[in-house]
Amino acid sequence: MIYAGDTVRLKVNFRTFDGKLIDPDSVTLTIYDTTEAQIEQFTLDDTNREDVGVFFYDYVTPDDKREVIFEFSGIYRNNPIVVRDKLQINFI
């Protein structure tokens, strides 16, 4: 269970269509609220890279939201690559 103010590790595996892990360029993490309005954006670098194609970010959940959408994105061979998911945030 995730609580408001918790630190959670958001993680992504970037893959090609055939499942090979790849490192895209210009990796970012964007956080949206449920209306799809951007809350925050972070640029990731090698300190956020765990392995080939595996990136993470330690994110502190907001106190005033019950759900957020997170999006990892980058560029691979001049094409965008995007992965999205959501977090349910509990207060109690």
Secondary structure, DSSP 8 states (H G I E B T S, - for coil): --BTT-EEEEEEE-B-TTS-B---EEEEEEEE-TT--EEEEEE--GGGEEETTEEEEEEE--SS-SEEEEEEEEEETTEEEEEEEEEE-B--
